[in-house]
Amino acid sequence: MAIAHKSKIEFIIGLDENKIPEKLNWTAEEGGISNEEAKALMISVWDAKAKDTLRMDLWTKDMPVDQMKQFFHQTLVSMADTFERATNDEKMTATMRDFCDYFAEKLELKK
């Protein structure tokens, strides 16, 4: 099957002298995103040959801890949604969502 279209997502990471992220920007022109600032990112890539996940987790020095906790919670909720769409496994999805609720409760994220 021939590739009919290509899409590009770009991340620009500004590092300090110790190579610690100070600034994160990203562009996804097809999504209408152009050089938008972010404070954190998590990228997972599946290596089918090694049957392993490659990861990149970055956050800026000025990312507040309370926002990092919220970011993790929202990422976990998104992962549960994606897991459900990808596998149709309703039972495990419910278990994942229960954990997300527990996570939010323990971190006092829910008002």
Secondary structure by P-SEA (a helix, b strand, c coil): ccccbbbbbbbbbbbcccccccbbbbbbcccccccccccbbbbbbbccccccccbbbbbcccccaaaaaaaaaaaaaaaaaaaaaaccaaaaaaaaaaaaaaaaaaacccc
